[in-house]
Amino acid sequence: GAIVEDTADRVSLRCWVRCARTPITAEKTLSLTHNSPVLTIHESVTNEGTERYPVVWGQHIALGAPFLSGDCVIDLPGGKLINHPTDSHPNNRLKAGFEGPWPFTQGKKGERLDLSKVPPPSIKAYDQSYIAEMPEGWYAVTNQKLKVGFAFAWTKEVFKYLWYWQSLGGGTGYPWYGRTYNVGLEPFTSMGNGGLQGAVDNKTALWIEPGQKATAEMKAIAYAGATGVKSVKPDGSVVTK
């Protein structure tokens, strides 16, 4: 890594890695501006090979306690909610493969569930869902009791899917052993956690041409004094309810 800017008004850190077994080089630049609650992230993935190459590229963003609690709500601009296609854990509470408009889904007994409302850790559930066809690339998580929140905005043309990992106290066995209470809201190029081959098979992998670079910009935002969010603008400004 290298510090590319360090002034009273702005700091930027650039990180990069060249993969050992694939022809991919990835770069990330994180920037903070004075008196701004927005962390700006520029990323790129370059194919240094002479043949097109597939990637699954995403952001592993997880939120936990004490911010996360049963007082939290999730706001999205909309989209199609898709539960993981198979049962993957004894503590799955969602009906495998169910599809419907955000935020409603079905439980394993056919009950209607609202995934915009975060359950408390006492629910002991462990699930994976995906949101596709989002009209805009953003989400916000607000703790309505504390009236503070975290928002994230991204280039939706690159990250077409939002993974929703629900590790709600039910992740038993290795490696969690019941210790984790968090949600992961993770913009990804691809859908499904079957690895790169799985994304190639379901035709959601991002293919990068020889010598080409794929780029994306993201913004992570802190906000306060709200019980919900109407929208997050591309510049990182949050419109609260």
C-alpha positions as CSV (number, residue, x, y, z in Angstrom):
1,G,0.0,0.0,0.0
2,A,0.9,3.7,-0.3
3,I,-0.4,7.0,1.0
4,V,-1.2,9.0,-2.2
5,E,-2.5,12.1,-0.4
6,D,-2.1,13.4,3.1
7,T,-3.3,17.0,3.7
8,A,-5.5,18.7,6.3
9,D,-8.4,18.5,3.8
10,R,-8.0,15.0,2.4
11,V,-6.2,11.6,3.0
12,S,-6.1,8.8,0.5
13,L,-4.6,5.3,0.8
14,R,-4.0,3.1,-2.2
15,C,-3.7,-0.7,-1.9
16,W,-3.1,-3.3,-4.5
17,V,-2.4,-7.0,-5.0
18,R,-1.2,-9.2,-8.0
19,C,-2.7,-12.6,-7.7
20,A,-0.3,-15.6,-7.8
21,R,-2.4,-18.2,-9.7
22,T,-4.7,-16.0,-11.8
23,P,-3.9,-13.1,-14.2
24,I,-5.7,-10.6,-12.0
25,T,-4.4,-7.4,-10.4
26,A,-6.7,-5.6,-8.0
27,E,-6.4,-2.0,-6.7
28,K,-8.3,-0.1,-4.1
29,T,-8.0,3.6,-3.1
30,L,-9.8,4.8,0.1
31,S,-10.3,8.5,0.6
32,L,-11.6,10.7,3.5
33,T,-12.3,14.4,3.2
34,H,-12.3,16.8,6.1
35,N,-15.7,17.3,7.8
36,S,-17.4,14.6,5.6
37,P,-19.1,11.4,6.9
38,V,-18.3,9.7,3.5
39,L,-15.5,7.2,2.8
40,T,-15.0,7.1,-1.0
41,I,-13.6,3.8,-2.4
42,H,-12.3,3.4,-5.9
43,E,-11.6,-0.1,-7.0
44,S,-10.3,-1.8,-10.2
45,V,-9.7,-5.3,-11.4
46,T,-7.3,-5.8,-14.3
47,N,-6.9,-8.8,-16.5
48,E,-3.2,-9.0,-17.3
49,G,-3.6,-12.2,-19.3
50,T,-4.0,-12.7,-23.1
51,E,-7.4,-14.5,-22.8
52,R,-10.7,-13.3,-21.3
53,Y,-11.0,-14.3,-17.6
54,P,-14.0,-14.6,-15.3
55,V,-14.2,-13.1,-11.8
56,V,-16.5,-12.9,-8.9
57,W,-15.9,-9.4,-7.4
58,G,-17.7,-8.0,-4.3
59,Q,-17.5,-6.2,-1.0
60,H,-17.7,-8.2,2.2
61,I,-19.4,-5.7,4.4
62,A,-20.7,-7.0,7.8
63,L,-22.5,-5.1,10.5
64,G,-22.8,-6.4,14.1
65,A,-23.5,-5.5,17.7
66,P,-23.8,-3.2,19.5
67,F,-25.0,-1.2,16.5
68,L,-26.9,-4.1,15.1
69,S,-30.0,-5.1,17.1
70,G,-33.7,-5.9,16.8
71,D,-34.1,-2.1,16.6
72,C,-32.5,-2.0,13.1
73,V,-34.3,-1.6,9.8
74,I,-32.9,-2.0,6.3
75,D,-33.9,0.4,3.5
76,L,-33.3,-0.5,-0.2
77,P,-34.6,1.2,-3.4
78,G,-36.4,-2.1,-4.3
79,G,-35.5,-5.2,-6.2
80,K,-36.2,-9.0,-6.5
81,L,-35.5,-10.9,-3.3
82,I,-34.1,-14.4,-3.9
83,N,-33.5,-16.9,-1.1
84,H,-30.5,-19.3,-1.4
85,P,-31.7,-22.2,-3.6
86,T,-31.0,-25.0,-1.1
87,D,-31.1,-25.5,2.6
88,S,-27.6,-25.0,3.8
89,H,-27.8,-25.1,7.6
90,P,-30.0,-26.6,10.3
91,N,-30.9,-23.1,11.4
92,N,-32.2,-21.9,8.1
93,R,-35.6,-20.1,8.6
94,L,-36.2,-19.1,5.0
95,K,-37.9,-21.2,2.3
96,A,-35.2,-22.2,-0.1
97,G,-35.4,-20.7,-3.6
98,F,-38.3,-18.4,-2.9
99,E,-38.5,-15.2,-5.0
100,G,-40.5,-12.1,-4.6
101,P,-40.3,-8.3,-4.4
102,W,-38.2,-6.8,-1.6
103,P,-38.7,-6.9,1.4
104,F,-41.1,-9.8,1.7
105,T,-40.2,-13.5,1.6
106,Q,-41.4,-16.8,3.0
107,G,-40.3,-18.9,5.9
108,K,-39.9,-22.6,5.8
109,K,-43.5,-23.1,7.0
110,G,-44.8,-20.7,4.4
111,E,-45.2,-17.7,6.7
112,R,-44.7,-14.2,5.4
113,L,-41.5,-12.5,6.6
114,D,-40.3,-8.9,6.2
115,L,-36.5,-9.0,5.7
116,S,-36.2,-5.2,6.1
117,K,-36.7,-5.7,9.9
118,V,-33.6,-7.2,11.6
119,P,-34.5,-9.8,14.2
120,P,-32.8,-10.0,17.6
121,P,-30.1,-12.6,18.3
122,S,-32.7,-14.7,20.2
123,I,-34.1,-15.9,16.8
124,K,-31.0,-18.1,16.3
125,A,-31.3,-18.1,12.5
126,Y,-28.7,-18.5,9.8
127,D,-29.6,-17.7,6.1
128,Q,-28.5,-16.3,2.8
129,S,-30.5,-14.3,0.4
130,Y,-29.8,-12.1,-2.7
131,I,-31.4,-9.0,-4.1
132,A,-31.3,-8.6,-7.9
133,E,-32.7,-6.1,-10.3
134,M,-32.2,-3.1,-7.9
135,P,-33.2,0.2,-9.6
136,E,-30.3,2.0,-7.8
137,G,-27.2,0.8,-6.0
138,W,-27.6,1.7,-2.4
139,Y,-28.8,0.5,1.0
140,A,-29.1,1.9,4.5
141,V,-29.3,0.2,7.9
142,T,-30.7,2.4,10.7
143,N,-30.8,1.7,14.4
144,Q,-34.2,3.3,15.2
145,K,-33.5,3.4,19.0
146,L,-30.0,5.0,18.7
147,K,-31.0,7.0,15.6
148,V,-27.7,6.3,13.9
149,G,-27.1,4.4,10.7
150,F,-24.7,3.1,8.0
151,A,-25.3,3.5,4.3
152,F,-23.5,2.2,1.3
153,A,-23.7,3.3,-2.4
154,W,-22.1,1.6,-5.4
155,T,-21.8,1.4,-9.2
156,K,-24.8,-0.9,-9.8
157,E,-23.8,-1.6,-13.4
158,V,-20.8,-3.5,-12.0
159,F,-22.3,-4.9,-8.8
160,K,-25.6,-6.1,-10.0
161,Y,-26.5,-8.2,-7.0
162,L,-26.7,-7.5,-3.2
163,W,-26.0,-10.5,-1.0
164,Y,-27.8,-10.5,2.3
165,W,-26.0,-12.8,4.8
166,Q,-28.2,-13.3,7.9
167,S,-26.0,-14.7,10.7
168,L,-28.5,-14.0,13.4
169,G,-27.1,-16.0,16.3
170,G,-27.8,-19.3,14.5
171,G,-24.4,-20.1,13.0
172,T,-23.6,-23.2,14.9
173,G,-20.5,-25.4,14.3
174,Y,-17.3,-24.3,12.7
175,P,-16.2,-21.5,12.6
176,W,-18.9,-19.6,14.5
177,Y,-20.1,-22.0,17.2
178,G,-23.1,-19.8,17.9
179,R,-21.0,-16.7,18.6
180,T,-22.0,-14.4,15.7
181,Y,-24.8,-11.9,15.4
182,N,-24.4,-9.9,12.3
183,V,-25.8,-9.2,8.8
184,G,-23.7,-9.0,5.7
185,L,-25.0,-6.6,3.0
186,E,-22.5,-7.2,0.2
187,P,-22.7,-5.7,-3.4
188,F,-21.4,-8.4,-5.9
189,T,-20.9,-8.8,-9.6
190,S,-22.4,-12.3,-9.4
191,M,-25.0,-14.3,-7.5
192,G,-24.6,-17.5,-5.5
193,N,-21.9,-18.5,-3.1
194,G,-20.8,-21.5,-5.2
195,G,-17.4,-19.9,-5.9
196,L,-16.2,-18.8,-9.3
197,Q,-17.3,-22.0,-11.1
198,G,-20.8,-21.6,-9.7
199,A,-21.0,-18.0,-11.1
200,V,-19.7,-19.2,-14.5
201,D,-22.3,-22.0,-14.5
202,N,-25.2,-19.6,-13.7
203,K,-23.8,-17.0,-16.1
204,T,-23.4,-14.2,-13.6
205,A,-19.6,-14.1,-13.5
206,L,-18.0,-10.9,-14.8
207,W,-15.8,-11.7,-17.8
208,I,-12.8,-9.3,-18.3
209,E,-11.2,-9.1,-21.7
210,P,-7.4,-9.4,-22.1
211,G,-5.6,-6.3,-20.9
212,Q,-8.9,-4.7,-19.8
213,K,-9.7,-3.0,-16.5
214,A,-13.1,-3.1,-14.7
215,T,-13.7,-0.1,-12.3
216,A,-16.2,0.8,-9.7
217,E,-16.8,3.6,-7.1
218,M,-18.4,3.1,-3.8
219,K,-19.2,5.3,-0.8
220,A,-19.6,4.2,2.8
221,I,-21.6,6.8,4.9
222,A,-22.4,7.3,8.5
223,Y,-25.5,9.3,9.5
224,A,-27.5,10.2,12.6
225,G,-30.8,11.7,13.6
226,A,-33.0,9.4,11.5
227,T,-35.3,6.4,11.8
228,G,-35.1,5.4,8.2
229,V,-33.7,6.4,4.8
230,K,-35.6,7.4,1.5
231,S,-32.5,7.4,-0.7
232,V,-28.7,7.6,-0.9
233,K,-27.4,9.9,-3.7
234,P,-24.3,9.1,-5.8
235,D,-22.3,11.8,-4.0
236,G,-23.0,10.0,-0.6
237,S,-25.7,12.3,0.7
238,V,-28.4,10.5,2.6
239,V,-32.1,11.5,2.3
240,T,-33.7,10.5,5.6
241,K,-37.4,9.7,6.3
